[in-house]
Amino acid sequence: MALTEKAVRKALRTVKDPELNLDLVVLGLVYDVKVEDAAVQVTISLTTPMCPAAGQILDEAKAAVRGVEGVEDATVELTFDPPWTPERISPLIRSSLGI
C-alpha cells in the first residue's frame, strides 16, 4: 500500500493537545503534510507560542508519523506563521465547544 497524506493525517489524530484534549487535526494545528517516497515532512502549529506542552506534542507527532506503515524518515516542524486561531477548528467542533 502506498504511503499517503491521508494515512499521515489519520496518525496525527492520535496526538492530542493535553489542555484541550482534542487532536491536532481537529484543532486545525496541522498546516502541511508532504509525502515523498518514504519521507514525510509535517508542519504543525500550537494554540499558543508559549505552550508548556510543546515538546511533548512535537515528540508525539513525530512518533505518530514514524508509526505509519512505509515511513522511513519523518520530520515535524513547528511554525507560528500564520498564527493559529480557533477559526481553524471545524465549525461543528467549534459549536460543540461553544466558541
Summary of the structure (lengths in Angstrom):
residues: 99
radius of gyration: 13.3
end to end distance: 39.3
largest distance: 41.0
contacts: 268
relative contact order: 0.22
helix: 31%
strand: 23%
